[in-house]
Amino acid sequence: MEKIILQLKRLEKHYEHTVKTYDEISMLDMAHTLRIWTELKSTLTTDYDSFKETIFWTATPIRKIMKHIHNSQYVLAYLPKEGVTTYASKGQFAESTHFDNENKFSLAVKVKNTGQAILLSQYGFVSKALTQEYVNAIGNEKDTKCSYINWLGSETVRLQYKNETGELESFTLSREMLIKRVANVYDASHTSLNDEGGENRFDAPIKWLMGFKCGGLPLPCFLLLKVAQDILENVPILLSKSNK
């Protein structure tokens, strides 16, 4: 358990500095540390029965909104239950290089101002004008509790965009996939100067997601803050149960 606690403290150190400063080096180190937590999933589940408990929250959009936007470009991401509290956003909530004022689009973001910090718990861009009914539908996500290993494999962001041929292509990224691709492609675990590993099918959609900002950070990076926060909040609880 000592090695697990060491990795937990390591993650906490990088997370605390990242969420307060948006320091790029700390962000890279946090992404690399999160990659280790994906590699620990089998060990944690095998060695500690408490990690089979359903303590982690995940969320998915409801069918109503998906049916309505099926022919649009979109990105939908949820950060249940408490969202991410950030101290370095400088008042920036959501922006995108893909949608501008010359084209119709809808934005759905849940933000709570807590004084020195802001809390973001939902993020959605859709390339069409939505009525308030459907904006509200984006926020009526389905929350589910799951175990650590299922949480890593469950959805953290859903998107649809026009690929190189101009056709709409949709992706659903799990937390584990997001961690691994950000760590591998954006210089956290491997240098991007060496492309011997070839291109992964998720690299293009993650590159597209980098054109969105949430709380002042590229969206994939902001979602990693949430992953780190959930591990730091829940893993100590599960480890304490294993000690009893």
LINSULDA-V744100 format. One record per residue. N is the residue number from 0. SS is DSSP state (helix for helix, strand for strand, loop for the rest). PSI is psi in whole degrees, -180 to 180 (NA if undefined). Layout:
N,SS,PSI
N,SS,PSI
This chain:
0,loop,-24
1,helix,-39
2,helix,-34
3,helix,-44
4,helix,-37
5,helix,-44
6,helix,-32
7,helix,-44
8,helix,-36
9,helix,-46
10,helix,-43
11,helix,-42
12,helix,-48
13,helix,-39
14,helix,-49
15,helix,-41
16,helix,-37
17,helix,-48
18,helix,-21
19,helix,-21
20,helix,-21
21,loop,31
22,loop,128
23,helix,-39
24,helix,-42
25,helix,-38
26,helix,-43
27,helix,-42
28,helix,-36
29,helix,-43
30,helix,-41
31,helix,-40
32,helix,-39
33,helix,-33
34,helix,-37
35,helix,-37
36,helix,-24
37,helix,-33
38,helix,-20
39,loop,-7
40,helix,-43
41,helix,-42
42,helix,-46
43,helix,-43
44,helix,-36
45,helix,-43
46,helix,-22
47,loop,110
48,helix,-28
49,helix,-24
50,helix,-2
51,helix,-8
52,loop,150
53,loop,93
54,loop,-19
55,strand,143
56,strand,140
57,strand,168
58,strand,151
59,strand,151
60,loop,152
61,loop,161
62,helix,-34
63,helix,-47
64,helix,-35
65,helix,-38
66,helix,-35
67,helix,-29
68,loop,17
69,loop,-23
70,loop,22
71,loop,163
72,loop,142
73,strand,162
74,strand,129
75,strand,125
76,strand,138
77,strand,146
78,loop,69
79,loop,160
80,loop,-30
81,loop,1
82,loop,-160
83,strand,125
84,strand,123
85,strand,144
86,loop,-2
87,loop,16
88,loop,-23
89,loop,37
90,loop,6
91,loop,123
92,loop,-55
93,strand,138
94,strand,163
95,strand,142
96,loop,-8
97,loop,-30
98,loop,138
99,loop,178
100,loop,-14
101,loop,-15
102,loop,149
103,loop,133
104,loop,162
105,strand,144
106,strand,134
107,strand,105
108,strand,132
109,strand,118
110,strand,138
111,strand,122
112,strand,120
113,loop,19
114,loop,-100
115,loop,-19
116,loop,165
117,strand,152
118,strand,124
119,strand,129
120,strand,0
121,strand,142
122,strand,124
123,strand,130
124,strand,135
125,strand,136
126,loop,46
127,loop,157
128,loop,122
129,loop,144
130,loop,165
131,helix,-30
132,helix,-43
133,helix,-28
134,helix,-43
135,helix,-35
136,helix,-32
137,helix,-38
138,helix,-6
139,loop,52
140,loop,162
141,strand,114
142,strand,140
143,strand,139
144,strand,141
145,strand,171
146,loop,170
147,helix,-49
148,helix,-37
149,helix,-33
150,helix,-44
151,helix,-36
152,helix,-2
153,loop,168
154,strand,134
155,strand,-25
156,strand,143
157,strand,136
158,strand,158
159,strand,129
160,strand,168
161,strand,122
162,loop,-170
163,loop,-24
164,loop,0
165,loop,4
166,loop,147
167,strand,132
168,strand,131
169,strand,149
170,strand,147
171,strand,120
172,strand,130
173,strand,167
174,helix,-43
175,helix,-44
176,helix,-42
177,helix,-46
178,helix,-50
179,helix,-41
180,helix,-40
181,helix,-43
182,helix,-38
183,helix,-36
184,helix,-30
185,loop,35
186,loop,19
187,loop,-45
188,loop,-26
189,loop,152
190,loop,138
191,loop,-7
192,loop,-15
193,loop,110
194,loop,27
195,loop,-24
196,loop,-14
197,loop,177
198,loop,137
199,loop,149
200,loop,-17
201,loop,-6
202,helix,-42
203,helix,-48
204,helix,-34
205,helix,-37
206,helix,-40
207,helix,-41
208,helix,-27
209,loop,-14
210,loop,2
211,strand,142
212,strand,139
213,strand,122
214,loop,28
215,loop,-1
216,strand,152
217,strand,138
218,helix,-46
219,helix,-38
220,helix,-39
221,helix,-38
222,helix,-32
223,helix,-31
224,helix,-41
225,helix,-42
226,helix,-47
227,helix,-43
228,helix,-43
229,helix,-39
230,helix,-45
231,helix,-29
232,helix,-40
233,helix,-34
234,helix,-43
235,helix,-36
236,helix,-45
237,helix,-38
238,helix,-38
239,helix,-34
240,helix,-30
241,helix,-21
242,loop,-15
243,loop,NA
